[in-house]
Amino acid sequence: MSQKVNIAIIKTAKSRLPETDFDNLPFGKTFSDHMFIADYSEGEWKNFQIVPYGNIEFSPAISALHYGQAFFEGIKAYKHADGKVTIFRPEKNAERFNLSAQRLCMPELPVEIFLQSLAELVDIDRDWVPAKENHTLYIRPFMFATDPYLGVTPSSSYRYMVLTGPVGPYFSKNLKVKVETHYSRACDGGFGFAKAAGNYGGSMLPALKATQEGYDQLIWTDSKEHAYIEELGAANVMFMIGGKLLTPSTRDTILKGVTRDTVLTLARKWGVEIEERRVSVEEVITAIKEGRVSDAFGVGTAATIAHIAEIGHDGELYTLPDPAQREFSNKLLYTLNEMRYGRSADEFGWNYPVGK
């Protein structure tokens, strides 16, 4: 299936836009008027629809609820000053969407359909895209298994859906984070590289324990020794140490982040020396003690650039340089915003246009 599909469109009878407070948009709690739906059965995708946002009905026996065949993506759409709307790098999300599908024994979705579903849904709800700085339309494509069968086997039927909603900044402050040395987010041979729902379910208890200790997020470490840094919460993590940009290399425990790739591409263009490799906790803590860490931050679709202000490890709390004074990460955030909001040239072709 390599061409666009026909999408049946049923528009809402009454928009919820007038009752939406765009000055108060907690992340992930406000949804636009419509959603996209497609079904997979008998070896093919079918029933492509855009319908009013609302509840869905399934058997309580569907395999997604019992065996975790479910995954998602996160993408953002931006409104430019001239009213144009673009989606940031959705082709990369389409690639990762299918990697997740492969790992969870679920059907791949043709890239053309993935892009079409996003573009047509966002176009219909383009008035929901905030025009305010640091506000965007968050896009959540996801897939789940729908066979009503309690056998431990891959489902034969699936549903693909896309939700959208206006959001403000994911983090409203600089982060105090803890290096996790007991719990693990992912393990070798597992599916940490996929955006599987189970990854996030398993992270909630250790994250809750960290917040009870006064931290905002966890720095996840490897499951064997807890000696190597992997991710920051639900984002990739980067450090500027001695003028070099250091980030854990991707592997089956680490997500290949789209924002991660974006940051590394910009860093290479600027001539920054980059090291993608296994990064030990010890070397980062030692570098902090020696004053060689000038920047530390998480990178992800929701967070974009999330400054790390403090790192807790082994009973000690280490304070990093003032985020407001950091050169590299602030340059990144400025450059990304200028590009995504259409205020600078899109030299990499990252802005995917929606509608006219």
C-alpha positions as CSV (number, residue, x, y, z in Angstrom):
1,M,0.0,0.0,0.0
2,S,2.0,3.0,-1.2
3,Q,-0.6,5.6,-2.1
4,K,-2.9,7.9,-0.1
5,V,-6.1,6.3,1.2
6,N,-9.6,7.6,1.2
7,I,-10.5,8.9,4.7
8,A,-14.1,9.2,5.7
9,I,-14.6,12.4,7.6
10,I,-17.4,13.1,10.1
11,K,-17.0,16.5,11.7
12,T,-18.2,17.4,15.1
13,A,-21.5,19.2,15.4
14,K,-20.2,21.6,18.0
15,S,-16.5,22.6,18.5
16,R,-15.1,22.7,22.1
17,L,-12.7,25.5,21.0
18,P,-14.8,28.4,22.6
19,E,-14.7,26.8,26.0
20,T,-11.0,26.0,25.9
21,D,-8.7,28.1,28.0
22,F,-5.5,28.5,25.9
23,D,-3.8,30.3,28.8
24,N,-4.1,27.2,30.9
25,L,-3.0,24.1,29.1
26,P,-1.6,21.4,31.4
27,F,0.2,18.8,29.2
28,G,-2.0,16.0,27.9
29,K,-5.4,17.0,29.4
30,T,-7.0,19.0,26.6
31,F,-8.0,17.3,23.3
32,S,-9.0,18.7,20.0
33,D,-12.3,18.2,18.3
34,H,-11.4,15.1,16.2
35,M,-9.4,11.9,16.1
36,F,-8.2,9.5,13.4
37,I,-9.1,5.8,13.4
38,A,-8.0,2.9,11.2
39,D,-8.4,-0.9,11.7
40,Y,-6.2,-3.8,10.8
41,S,-7.7,-7.3,10.1
42,E,-7.3,-10.1,7.5
43,G,-3.8,-8.8,6.7
44,E,-4.7,-5.2,5.7
45,W,-5.4,-1.7,7.0
46,K,-9.0,-0.5,6.4
47,N,-11.8,1.7,7.7
48,F,-9.9,5.0,7.6
49,Q,-11.9,7.7,9.4
50,I,-11.7,11.1,11.1
51,V,-14.4,11.4,13.7
52,P,-15.3,13.6,16.6
53,Y,-13.1,12.9,19.7
54,G,-14.9,10.6,22.1
55,N,-15.0,7.3,23.8
56,I,-14.4,3.9,22.0
57,E,-15.8,0.6,22.9
58,F,-14.1,-2.8,22.9
59,S,-14.4,-6.2,24.5
60,P,-12.7,-6.4,28.0
61,A,-10.8,-9.4,26.6
62,I,-8.8,-7.5,24.0
63,S,-5.2,-8.6,24.1
64,A,-3.8,-5.1,24.6
65,L,-5.3,-5.0,28.1
66,H,-3.9,-8.4,29.1
67,Y,-0.6,-8.8,27.3
68,G,0.5,-5.2,26.6
69,Q,0.5,-5.1,22.8
70,A,0.4,-1.3,22.6
71,F,2.8,1.5,21.7
72,F,2.7,5.1,20.7
73,E,4.6,8.1,19.3
74,G,4.8,11.8,20.3
75,I,5.0,14.6,17.7
76,K,4.3,18.3,17.6
77,A,2.7,20.7,15.2
78,Y,3.6,24.4,15.2
79,K,1.8,27.6,14.0
80,H,3.9,30.2,12.2
81,A,3.3,33.9,12.3
82,D,1.6,33.8,8.9
83,G,-0.9,31.2,10.0
84,K,0.9,28.3,8.3
85,V,1.0,25.0,10.3
86,T,3.8,22.5,10.1
87,I,4.6,19.2,11.8
88,F,8.2,18.7,13.0
89,R,10.0,15.7,11.4
90,P,7.1,13.2,11.3
91,E,8.9,11.0,8.9
92,K,11.4,10.1,11.7
93,N,8.5,9.2,13.9
94,A,7.0,7.0,11.2
95,E,10.3,5.1,11.0
96,R,10.3,4.5,14.8
97,F,6.6,3.7,14.8
98,N,7.3,0.7,12.6
99,L,10.4,-0.3,14.6
100,S,8.1,-0.5,17.7
101,A,5.5,-2.5,15.7
102,Q,8.1,-5.0,14.6
103,R,9.4,-5.5,18.1
104,L,5.9,-6.0,19.6
105,C,4.9,-8.4,16.8
106,M,2.3,-5.9,15.4
107,P,1.6,-4.8,11.8
108,E,3.6,-2.0,10.3
109,L,1.8,1.1,9.1
110,P,2.8,2.4,5.6
111,V,4.7,5.6,6.1
112,E,2.4,7.4,3.6
113,I,-0.7,6.5,5.6
114,F,1.0,7.6,8.9
115,L,1.9,11.0,7.4
116,Q,-1.5,11.4,5.8
117,S,-3.3,10.6,9.0
118,L,-1.4,13.3,10.9
119,A,-1.6,15.9,8.2
120,E,-5.4,15.6,7.5
121,L,-6.3,15.4,11.2
122,V,-4.1,18.4,12.1
123,D,-5.5,20.3,9.1
124,I,-9.1,19.8,10.2
125,D,-8.2,21.0,13.7
126,R,-5.7,23.6,12.7
127,D,-7.5,26.2,14.8
128,W,-6.5,24.2,17.8
129,V,-2.8,24.8,17.1
130,P,-1.7,27.5,19.7
131,A,0.0,30.6,18.3
132,K,1.6,31.4,21.7
133,E,5.4,31.0,22.1
134,N,6.4,27.6,23.6
135,H,2.9,26.2,23.0
136,T,2.2,23.6,20.3
137,L,-0.3,21.0,19.2
138,Y,0.8,17.7,20.6
139,I,0.1,14.7,18.3
140,R,-0.3,11.2,19.8
141,P,-0.4,8.3,17.2
142,F,-0.8,4.9,18.9
143,M,-1.7,1.3,18.1
144,F,-3.1,-1.5,20.2
145,A,-4.2,-5.1,19.8
146,T,-8.0,-5.8,19.6
147,D,-8.5,-9.6,19.5
148,P,-11.0,-10.6,22.2
149,Y,-8.9,-13.6,23.1
150,L,-7.1,-14.6,26.4
151,G,-4.4,-16.6,24.7
152,V,-0.8,-15.5,24.9
153,T,-0.2,-15.0,21.2
154,P,0.0,-12.0,18.9
155,S,-3.4,-10.5,18.0
156,S,-4.7,-10.8,14.5
157,S,-6.5,-7.4,14.6
158,Y,-5.4,-4.0,15.7
159,R,-6.5,-0.4,15.9
160,Y,-4.4,2.6,14.9
161,M,-5.5,6.0,16.3
162,V,-4.3,9.6,16.4
163,L,-5.2,12.1,19.1
164,T,-4.2,15.8,19.2
165,G,-4.3,18.5,21.8
166,P,-2.9,21.9,22.5
167,V,-0.1,22.0,25.1
168,G,2.1,24.4,27.0
169,P,5.6,23.6,28.2
170,Y,6.1,20.1,29.6
171,F,8.6,21.2,32.3
172,S,8.0,24.6,34.0
173,K,11.3,24.6,35.9
174,N,14.9,23.3,35.8
175,L,15.2,19.7,36.9
176,K,16.5,18.1,40.1
177,V,17.2,14.5,39.1
178,K,18.3,11.3,40.8
179,V,20.6,8.6,39.4
180,E,18.6,5.4,39.7
181,T,20.7,2.5,41.0
182,H,18.1,-0.1,41.9
183,Y,15.2,-0.1,39.4
184,S,15.7,-0.5,35.6
185,R,13.7,1.1,32.8
186,A,14.9,-1.5,30.2
187,C,17.2,-4.5,29.9
188,D,19.4,-6.0,27.2
189,G,17.3,-8.0,24.8
190,G,14.2,-6.2,25.9
191,F,12.2,-3.5,24.1
192,G,13.5,-0.3,25.6
193,F,14.1,1.1,22.2
194,A,10.4,0.8,21.4
195,K,7.8,3.3,22.6
196,A,5.9,0.4,24.2
197,A,3.3,1.2,26.8
198,G,4.8,-1.3,29.2
199,N,8.1,0.7,29.3
200,Y,6.2,3.6,30.9
201,G,4.1,1.5,33.2
202,G,7.2,-0.1,34.7
203,S,8.8,3.3,35.2
204,M,6.1,4.7,37.4
205,L,6.9,3.2,40.8
206,P,10.6,4.3,40.8
207,A,9.6,7.7,39.4
208,L,7.1,8.1,42.2
209,K,9.6,7.1,44.8
210,A,12.0,9.7,43.4
211,T,9.4,12.5,43.6
212,Q,8.7,11.5,47.2
213,E,12.4,12.2,47.8
214,G,12.1,15.6,46.3
215,Y,13.4,14.9,42.8
216,D,11.7,15.8,39.5
217,Q,13.0,12.9,37.3
218,L,15.3,9.9,37.3
219,I,18.5,9.3,35.3
220,W,18.1,5.6,34.3
221,T,21.1,3.4,34.3
222,D,21.9,0.0,32.8
223,S,20.2,-3.0,34.4
224,K,23.3,-5.1,34.8
225,E,25.6,-2.8,36.9
226,H,23.8,0.5,37.2
227,A,27.1,1.9,36.2
228,Y,26.2,3.5,32.8
229,I,23.7,6.3,32.1
230,E,21.0,5.5,29.6
231,E,18.0,8.0,29.7
232,L,16.5,10.9,31.6
233,G,12.9,10.0,32.5
234,A,11.2,9.6,29.2
235,A,13.9,11.6,27.3
236,N,17.4,11.1,26.0
237,V,20.1,12.8,28.0
238,M,23.2,14.8,27.0
239,F,26.2,16.4,28.8
240,M,28.7,19.0,27.7
241,I,32.0,18.0,29.3
242,G,35.2,19.7,28.6
243,G,33.8,21.2,25.4
244,K,32.6,17.9,24.1
245,L,28.9,16.9,23.7
246,L,28.6,13.5,25.3
247,T,25.5,11.3,25.0
248,P,24.8,7.6,25.5
249,S,24.9,5.7,22.2
250,T,21.6,4.1,21.3
251,R,21.1,0.4,21.9
252,D,18.2,-1.9,22.6
253,T,17.7,-0.3,26.0
254,I,17.7,3.3,24.7
255,L,15.2,5.1,22.5
256,K,16.4,6.6,19.2
257,G,14.9,10.0,19.9
258,V,13.9,12.3,17.1
259,T,14.9,15.4,19.2
260,R,18.2,13.6,20.0
261,D,18.9,13.2,16.3
262,T,17.9,16.8,15.7
263,V,20.3,18.1,18.4
264,L,23.2,16.0,17.1
265,T,22.6,17.2,13.6
266,L,22.7,20.8,14.7
267,A,25.8,20.2,16.9
268,R,27.7,18.7,13.9
269,K,26.7,21.7,11.8
270,W,28.2,24.0,14.4
271,G,31.4,22.0,14.6
272,V,30.8,20.7,18.1
273,E,32.8,17.6,19.0
274,I,30.4,14.7,19.8
275,E,30.9,11.4,21.5
276,E,28.1,8.9,21.2
277,R,29.2,6.0,23.5
278,R,28.5,4.3,26.8
279,V,28.6,7.0,29.4
280,S,29.5,6.0,33.0
281,V,27.9,7.5,36.1
282,E,31.4,7.7,37.6
283,E,32.9,9.9,34.8
284,V,30.0,12.3,34.9
285,I,30.1,12.7,38.7
286,T,33.9,13.1,38.6
287,A,33.6,15.7,35.8
288,I,31.0,17.6,37.9
289,K,33.4,17.6,40.9
290,E,36.2,18.9,38.8
291,G,34.0,21.7,37.3
292,R,34.2,20.3,33.7
293,V,30.4,19.9,33.2
294,S,29.2,23.1,31.6
295,D,25.8,21.7,30.5
296,A,23.4,18.8,31.1
297,F,19.9,18.4,29.7
298,G,17.3,16.0,28.5
299,V,16.0,16.1,24.9
300,G,12.6,14.8,23.8
301,T,9.5,15.7,21.9
302,A,7.5,16.7,25.0
303,A,10.4,18.3,26.9
304,T,12.4,19.7,23.9
305,I,15.4,20.9,26.0
306,A,15.1,20.2,29.7
307,H,17.9,21.7,31.8
308,I,19.3,19.6,34.6
309,A,20.1,21.9,37.6
310,E,21.0,19.3,40.2
311,I,22.0,15.6,40.2
312,G,21.6,13.3,43.2
313,H,23.8,10.2,43.5
314,D,24.9,8.0,46.4
315,G,23.6,10.4,49.0
316,E,25.2,13.5,47.6
317,L,23.6,16.3,45.7
318,Y,25.6,18.0,43.0
319,T,24.7,21.5,41.7
320,L,25.5,22.2,38.0
321,P,26.2,25.6,36.4
322,D,23.3,28.1,36.2
323,P,21.0,27.0,33.3
324,A,20.3,30.6,32.4
325,Q,24.0,31.1,31.6
326,R,24.5,27.9,29.6
327,E,25.6,28.6,26.0
328,F,25.0,25.4,24.1
329,S,21.6,24.2,25.3
330,N,20.1,27.7,25.2
331,K,21.5,28.2,21.7
332,L,19.8,24.9,20.8
333,L,16.5,25.9,22.2
334,Y,16.5,29.2,20.4
335,T,17.6,27.7,17.1
336,L,14.9,25.0,17.3
337,N,12.2,27.5,18.2
338,E,13.2,29.8,15.4
339,M,13.0,26.9,12.9
340,R,9.9,25.2,14.1
341,Y,7.9,28.4,14.3
342,G,9.0,29.4,10.8
343,R,11.1,32.4,11.8
344,S,14.3,31.1,10.2
345,A,15.1,29.0,7.1
346,D,14.2,25.4,7.2
347,E,17.5,24.3,5.8
348,F,17.1,20.6,6.7
349,G,13.5,20.3,5.4
350,W,12.3,19.3,8.9
351,N,9.0,21.2,8.8
352,Y,6.2,19.1,7.2
353,P,3.5,21.4,5.8
354,V,-0.2,20.9,6.7
355,G,-2.9,21.9,4.3
356,K,-2.5,24.9,2.0
